[in-house]
Amino acid sequence: MSSSRRQPSLVCFYRQYLEDHDPIAFARLSARHYTQGTLERLAEHPEPAVRRAAVLALGFLGDYSANQSLGRRLQDDDRTVRALAETAIREVWFRDGDPDQRHQLRVIVRLNTAQRYQEACQRATALLETASTFAEVWNQRAVAHFALGEYHPSIRDCHQALELNPYHFPAATGMGHAYLRLENPVAALECFRRALRLNPDLEAVRVQVARLTRLIKEGDA
């Protein structure tokens, strides 16, 4: 029997998705045949095609408990798996909490996108009174604080986001940028290195690491 015949049906669903670009059909088929636990196990499969399919399915179907599984795949040997994992993990970060808390988070994101940072900060603070373990809320408030020039509060919120979600590479990156604004390149470098350890494909962060390493070594920072 060939190795392709031993592959899970999920791979067939994935190949069909690549042909017809129908995410709804892929998600429905995946949900019909696989539990989240099985998808997480398949995300560790030795064959890249299986891992790709499983990670894509988790991005559509997984809840926040898939965070650890997807976080590990950010360092996968296969570049496509890593790219799919980055997209998927960002999705599951918004699936923590209850439905009302998730709705409020989406409002906060829209406020940040619209550059209404003071409102975003106020809403995030109110939400954290009942959702203090929701890492993405801390991260969104950090974004608002940073945009308002409030770098120390932004760093504290990034730190809290990482305490709750150790795979949150945007929080590590954001903390690094805040330290740069505070003219602390050594702390910024450590934050950027942490972000790269979590997600090695952050090319802009890699450039920052190289630049800061050079400046600190030369004594110009």
WOHU-V425895 format. One record per residue. N is the residue number from 1. RES is the residue in one small letter. D_FIRST is the distance of its C-alpha to the first C-alpha in Angstrom with 1 decimal. Layout:
BEGIN
n->N res->RES d_first->D_FIRST
n->N res->RES d_first->D_FIRST
END
This chain:
BEGIN
n->1 res->m d_first->0.0
n->2 res->s d_first->3.8
n->3 res->s d_first->6.6
n->4 res->s d_first->8.4
n->5 res->r d_first->6.6
n->6 res->r d_first->7.5
n->7 res->q d_first->10.9
n->8 res->p d_first->13.8
n->9 res->s d_first->15.5
n->10 res->l d_first->18.3
n->11 res->v d_first->16.7
n->12 res->c d_first->16.9
n->13 res->f d_first->20.4
n->14 res->y d_first->21.2
n->15 res->r d_first->20.2
n->16 res->q d_first->22.3
n->17 res->y d_first->25.1
n->18 res->l d_first->25.1
n->19 res->e d_first->25.6
n->20 res->d d_first->28.2
n->21 res->h d_first->29.8
n->22 res->d d_first->30.3
n->23 res->p d_first->30.4
n->24 res->i d_first->31.7
n->25 res->a d_first->28.7
n->26 res->f d_first->26.3
n->27 res->a d_first->28.4
n->28 res->r d_first->28.6
n->29 res->l d_first->24.9
n->30 res->s d_first->24.4
n->31 res->a d_first->27.3
n->32 res->r d_first->26.1
n->33 res->h d_first->22.7
n->34 res->y d_first->23.5
n->35 res->t d_first->26.4
n->36 res->q d_first->27.9
n->37 res->g d_first->27.0
n->38 res->t d_first->23.3
n->39 res->l d_first->23.7
n->40 res->e d_first->25.6
n->41 res->r d_first->22.9
n->42 res->l d_first->20.3
n->43 res->a d_first->22.9
n->44 res->e d_first->22.3
n->45 res->h d_first->18.6
n->46 res->p d_first->17.6
n->47 res->e d_first->16.2
n->48 res->p d_first->19.3
n->49 res->a d_first->18.0
n->50 res->v d_first->17.6
n->51 res->r d_first->21.0
n->52 res->r d_first->22.6
n->53 res->a d_first->21.6
n->54 res->a d_first->22.8
n->55 res->v d_first->26.0
n->56 res->l d_first->26.8
n->57 res->a d_first->26.5
n->58 res->l d_first->28.7
n->59 res->g d_first->31.2
n->60 res->f d_first->31.5
n->61 res->l d_first->31.3
n->62 res->g d_first->32.0
n->63 res->d d_first->35.4
n->64 res->y d_first->37.3
n->65 res->s d_first->35.4
n->66 res->a d_first->32.5
n->67 res->n d_first->34.8
n->68 res->q d_first->33.8
n->69 res->s d_first->30.0
n->70 res->l d_first->30.8
n->71 res->g d_first->33.4
n->72 res->r d_first->31.0
n->73 res->r d_first->28.8
n->74 res->l d_first->32.0
n->75 res->q d_first->31.3
n->76 res->d d_first->27.6
n->77 res->d d_first->26.5
n->78 res->d d_first->25.3
n->79 res->r d_first->28.4
n->80 res->t d_first->27.0
n->81 res->v d_first->26.2
n->82 res->r d_first->29.7
n->83 res->a d_first->31.3
n->84 res->l d_first->29.5
n->85 res->a d_first->30.6
n->86 res->e d_first->34.1
n->87 res->t d_first->34.4
n->88 res->a d_first->32.8
n->89 res->i d_first->34.9
n->90 res->r d_first->38.1
n->91 res->e d_first->37.3
n->92 res->v d_first->36.8
n->93 res->w d_first->40.1
n->94 res->f d_first->41.9
n->95 res->r d_first->40.4
n->96 res->d d_first->42.3
n->97 res->g d_first->45.4
n->98 res->d d_first->46.4
n->99 res->p d_first->46.5
n->100 res->d d_first->50.1
n->101 res->q d_first->49.6
n->102 res->r d_first->46.7
n->103 res->h d_first->49.0
n->104 res->q d_first->51.7
n->105 res->l d_first->49.4
n->106 res->r d_first->48.6
n->107 res->v d_first->52.3
n->108 res->i d_first->52.9
n->109 res->v d_first->50.2
n->110 res->r d_first->51.9
n->111 res->l d_first->55.3
n->112 res->n d_first->54.0
n->113 res->t d_first->52.5
n->114 res->a d_first->55.9
n->115 res->q d_first->57.7
n->116 res->r d_first->59.5
n->117 res->y d_first->58.9
n->118 res->q d_first->61.8
n->119 res->e d_first->60.7
n->120 res->a d_first->57.1
n->121 res->c d_first->58.4
n->122 res->q d_first->60.6
n->123 res->r d_first->57.9
n->124 res->a d_first->55.4
n->125 res->t d_first->58.1
n->126 res->a d_first->58.7
n->127 res->l d_first->55.1
n->128 res->l d_first->54.7
n->129 res->e d_first->57.3
n->130 res->t d_first->54.8
n->131 res->a d_first->51.5
n->132 res->s d_first->52.2
n->133 res->t d_first->48.6
n->134 res->f d_first->47.2
n->135 res->a d_first->46.3
n->136 res->e d_first->46.1
n->137 res->v d_first->49.7
n->138 res->w d_first->51.0
n->139 res->n d_first->49.2
n->140 res->q d_first->50.7
n->141 res->r d_first->54.1
n->142 res->a d_first->53.6
n->143 res->v d_first->53.0
n->144 res->a d_first->56.2
n->145 res->h d_first->58.2
n->146 res->f d_first->57.1
n->147 res->a d_first->58.2
n->148 res->l d_first->61.5
n->149 res->g d_first->62.1
n->150 res->e d_first->61.8
n->151 res->y d_first->59.7
n->152 res->h d_first->60.3
n->153 res->p d_first->59.3
n->154 res->s d_first->56.2
n->155 res->i d_first->55.2
n->156 res->r d_first->55.8
n->157 res->d d_first->53.6
n->158 res->c d_first->50.8
n->159 res->h d_first->51.0
n->160 res->q d_first->50.9
n->161 res->a d_first->47.8
n->162 res->l d_first->46.1
n->163 res->e d_first->47.3
n->164 res->l d_first->45.6
n->165 res->n d_first->42.5
n->166 res->p d_first->41.8
n->167 res->y d_first->39.2
n->168 res->h d_first->41.8
n->169 res->f d_first->42.0
n->170 res->p d_first->44.4
n->171 res->a d_first->46.9
n->172 res->a d_first->46.7
n->173 res->t d_first->47.2
n->174 res->g d_first->50.0
n->175 res->m d_first->51.7
n->176 res->g d_first->51.6
n->177 res->h d_first->53.4
n->178 res->a d_first->56.0
n->179 res->y d_first->56.8
n->180 res->l d_first->57.2
n->181 res->r d_first->59.7
n->182 res->l d_first->61.5
n->183 res->e d_first->61.6
n->184 res->n d_first->59.5
n->185 res->p d_first->57.0
n->186 res->v d_first->56.0
n->187 res->a d_first->54.9
n->188 res->a d_first->53.3
n->189 res->l d_first->51.3
n->190 res->e d_first->50.0
n->191 res->c d_first->48.9
n->192 res->f d_first->47.2
n->193 res->r d_first->45.4
n->194 res->r d_first->44.3
n->195 res->a d_first->42.9
n->196 res->l d_first->40.9
n->197 res->r d_first->39.5
n->198 res->l d_first->38.2
n->199 res->n d_first->37.1
n->200 res->p d_first->36.9
n->201 res->d d_first->36.7
n->202 res->l d_first->40.3
n->203 res->e d_first->41.6
n->204 res->a d_first->45.2
n->205 res->v d_first->45.3
n->206 res->r d_first->44.2
n->207 res->v d_first->47.1
n->208 res->q d_first->49.5
n->209 res->v d_first->48.3
n->210 res->a d_first->49.0
n->211 res->r d_first->52.3
n->212 res->l d_first->53.5
n->213 res->t d_first->52.5
n->214 res->r d_first->54.4
n->215 res->l d_first->57.5
n->216 res->i d_first->57.6
n->217 res->k d_first->57.3
n->218 res->e d_first->60.1
n->219 res->g d_first->62.2
n->220 res->d d_first->62.6
n->221 res->a d_first->61.0
END
